[in-house]
Amino acid sequence: MDAIEIRRRRGADMKACIDALATVHEADRYPAAWPADPGSWLTPHGLLDAWVAVDGPTVLGHVALTRTEDVLAKKAGLPAAELASVARLFARAGARRRGVAGALLDAVTAAAAADGVRLVLEVEDGGTAAIALYERAGWRYVGSRTDDWTTADGRPARMHAYAAPAGPAGEPSGIR
């Protein structure tokens, strides 16, 4: 098996990204409802960039970096202009436990650092594996809110906000 490579998402990757997302939806109900246009879902409003993890021709995972909405910036206690948000992070169901999600998280962290912004993210309460990943990586919980959508099991979505860990000398990671 080839080594995992993290690279910027290309237009030609979209079908493979949708196929990988389908395995995640089947296994974990992420996203909670299958989107009518999965390609658009993987290209959310405010998209800054996106990366894929690949093993040869197979897309193993995906992550996007987006502009941060005001509600999340308020939870982080920083202006939205100083932030970028991690979004659409997933690893193909058959590629779990290979470090795919962690490698993708490292890629967006490096990109944010290069752009001089701090990372934040939101994760739904049912995403326990994702929450564990963020907490192991040192992300700091900054608050919760109830969102306006319903989870696959019929609950109102409870979103938890996290901020990237502090960098050297107590500086927030991603801020030059």
N, C-alpha and C positions, 0 to 999 in steps of 0.2 A: 504494500500500500504506500502511495506517495505521501510526502510530508504535507501537512496542512499549510496552505498559503493564504494570507490575508491580502486582499487587493481591493481597489475601488470597484464598485459595481459598474458593469457595462450594460448597455442596452441589450446586448445579446444574452445577458444573464437572466433576464426577467422570467422566461418560461421556467428555468431551473429553480429560480427563487420561489416562484408560485408553487412548483411541485414540492419543494422543501417545506414551504409554509403549510401545504395540505397535510403533510405528515404530522406537523405540530398541532394543527387544528384537530385532527383525528385523535391524537394522543392526549392533548391537554385542553382542548377547547380554546386555543388562542389562535386567532381572535375569537371572542365569545360567539359571534355570528360570522359565518363565512361571508366575506364581502362580495357584492355583486360584481365589482371590478377589482380583483386582487392586485393587479398591477398598480392601480391608482392608490390602493391602500398601502402598498409598499413605497409609494412616492407621496407622502403626506404633504399637506400645505406647509410651507415654510422649510421645505427640505434644503439643507445646506450641502449634504454629501451622503453617500452610502457606500458600504463595504460588504464584501462577501468573503466567507471562508470557503476555500475549495480544496479538494483532494483530487488532483487530476481534473477531469471534466465535471466532477460532481460538486454541486453547491451544497456545503454542509451547514451553512448558517448565514445570517444576514444581520446588519445593524445600520441604522440611519442616524444622522445628526440633523436636528431641526432647530429653528428659532424657538425660543422659549416663550410660552404664553404667560401673560401677566399673573394669572392665579398661581402658577408654579414659581415664578420669580418672587412673588410676595412670600410664599412659604420659605424660600431660600434666603430671603432678606436682602436680596441684591437686585439692582435694575436688570430688566430683561436684556438690555443691550450688552451686559457683561456676562451673559450666560448662553449656553447652547444645551439642547436637550437630547438625551439618548432616547431613541425610539425604534420600534420594530426590531428589537433584538430577539433572535431565536436561533436554536440549533436544531437541525433535522432530527427527528425522533431516533433514527438509527445511528446518529453520530454523537449521542450524549456520552458524557464521561470521558471525552477526548480533549477537553480544554478549549473547545470551539468558542463557547460564549465568552469565556475569559479572554481569549485572544482577540475577539472582536471588541470587547470592552477596552482592552489595551489600545487597540487601533484608534478608537474614537477619542480616548484620553490623550493620545499623542497628537492627534489632529487639533483638538481643543487647545492643548498647550502651545502648539505652533501658531494658533490664531489668537492667543492671549485671552481666552474665555474660560470660564469655569463651567463644569458640567453639572447638570441636574437631571433627574428622571422621575417618572411616576410609575408605580407598579400596582396592579390590582391585588387586593388582599388574598385572593386565591393563588397567586403566583408564588407559592412558598419556595420553590427551587430557585426562582429568580431572586427573591428577597435574600435567601441564604447566600447566593453568589455575591450580591452587592455588599452584604454585611461582611462576608469573608474578605472582600477586596477593600474594606475600610470605609465604604460609603456611610455617610451620617444621615440618620433619619431626621427629617425636619418638619414633619406634620402629615396629617391625613385630612381627607375630605370625601364626601359622598358625591359621586358624579351622576350625570343624567342618563346613564344607560344601565341595562340589566345584564347580569352575568348569565352564563349558560344554565346555572341552577336556579335562576329566577330572583336572585338577590339584587338590590341596588348596589352598583359597583362602589366599593370603598377603596379609594386610591391613596397610596402611601408615597410621600415625596422623599427623595434622598438627594444629598449633595455629595459631590466627589470628595474624596479624602484630602486632608491638608497635605501639601507638599513639604519640601525641606524648609527648615527654619520657621515652620508654622504658617507658611504662605499657602493660600488655597491652591490646590493643584490646578494647572491650566492658566494661571495668571502670571504673566511675565513680570 
